């Protein structure tokens, strides 16, 4: 499968300055002297006076919340269908949904990402998602994007980092970018993936008896 022109699902990051390991949950948007747009987790004093601050937006963060079995499992059939269509592990799709939206199909982030898999509007259009708040449409789009990233990168860490921070940043840094948000995102999704691998395996075992 080939998708051209697709940007990061969770955040659109065109250029990032400097390495940072400080905890940062804000994304700053600047305009440079030559008109270039810079998205970074660095505040004004770090990027310098030659950049003009345009806006500050809160990035991805994970706040645990008690979920019922119904909330966590209600989309399993749609997840299995999309995962099968695009050859993506169902547990990975479910983990991304959990981390991105806590299974709330009407979720909208402060940066405008929408639905279960938190697709940015431009990304959703490239993925042919007509209604980002329709569970099936959103899951198919997000799963298609994961499949695209799996074809572009060699490791799960890189795939997840690209889903959160964009392909360009993963290539620039040769792996997970040094952004606290993206590093936390990768850890959380991998943790959730392991949980859902076990749960889904147990469900399949029971169903086969």
Secondary structure, DSSP 4 states (H G I P E B T S, - for coil): ----S---SS---S---S---S---EEEEEE-TTS-EEEES--HHHH-TTSEEEEEEE----------HHHHHTTHHHHHHHHHHHT--HHHHHHHHHHHHTT-TT-B-TT--BTTTTB-HHHHHHTT-S-TTSHHHHHHHHHHHHHHHHHH-SSHHHHHHHHHH-HHHHHHHTSS-S-HHHHHHHHHHHHHHHHHHHHHHHHHHHHH-
